[in-house]
């Protein structure tokens, strides 16, 4: 059956795949309205164009683009960066920006910024009002050009792990990297620095990096003073010690490889770093969620063509309101659980678990069409066919809206199928 609370972060590309399902995640309305909108049937505004329609981003780009180009050239980096990775260290009060051009490249350090204020102490955020800066693995989900703190980049706190381990009613939220150098639980830098970071992130978004990873660590684990402070803080707190070791696995992996690890979240909220030394793994235990097949093998499998097909015009990348499944997210999850359970008998005998990624389009009349398997299992055509047949029984949605008019929107889902 499908595990409903587990996630995989394919951080190398900045993607996030939800194990139960994935609804393509939009930026907040504050940063996407007007982007990708047709004017006269032919003109589309880019993300950079839209950001320039606000005074602060426009002024930041006027001040910083040429400077950033020179800084990139001095470090023999290509402008603009296609991919950026941000990591922050609470105890060391640092925020780093790493860049690369292609998914296969190793990240290179571009710049470090001092974090100019810190609320709370080391350790994760677990409830609203605790003034803690979160620790863990996040991504930028909002560009706010009119922030109360000059400019800000929102983080997707609480993530799936936080939702399991934090206060179930009031876990808190609205966590940002921002300017103005004040904080009550965010990551503040100066206005001059957020100018640069906002521009870097906007250009990476323009190049196609929808999910910019942000990893927040309690400290630099390889700095003796920082590590000693963390060890002293956690020596009498085994839960906090285990949590910080989970984060250390990701830090160590990146330091060794200059590539982002695949971060997996198990049903109990623990992080598991695929390919790491597993400092945090309990003795005699195995991670609760692991890929059953190599992702490259899954991607190269034969893809079953769709049957419920419509010829559609170009689909908008951004909409004002996303499609809504009848009955909401819980009803959609129940439908996907039923589909996953119904096809489990078609898994190859050698597999206990498999991941299958599908896409479809919710047309402007709300009818889901053009179902297709985009990542499947080698030699599992029968499984693919059965899966698509069941998915095509999906009921009609409320369609996406753009400029108050219904439009077609592509959706992406990842299912985890367990053998019975």
Secondary structure, 3 states (H helix, E strand, C coil): CCCCCCEEEEHHHCEEEECCCCCCCCCCHHHHCCCCCCECCCECCCHHHHHHCCHHHHHHHHHHHHHHHHHHHHCCCCCCCCEEEEEEECCCCEEEEEEECCCCCCCEEEEEEECCECCCCCCCCCCCCCCCCCCEEEEEEEEEEEECCEEEEEECCCCHHHHHHCCCCCCCCCCEEECCCCCCCCEECCHHHHHHHHHHHHHHHHCCCCCCEEEEECCCCCCHHHHHHHHHHHCCCHHHHHHHHHHHHHHHHHHHHCCCCEEEECCCCCEEEECCCCCCCCCCCCCCCCCCCCHHHHHCCCCCCCCCCCCCCCCCCCCCECCECCCHHHHHHHHHHHHHHHCHHHCCCCCCEEEEEEEEEECCCCCEEEEEEEECCCCCHHHHHHHHHHHCCCCCCECEEECCEEECEEEEEEEEEECC
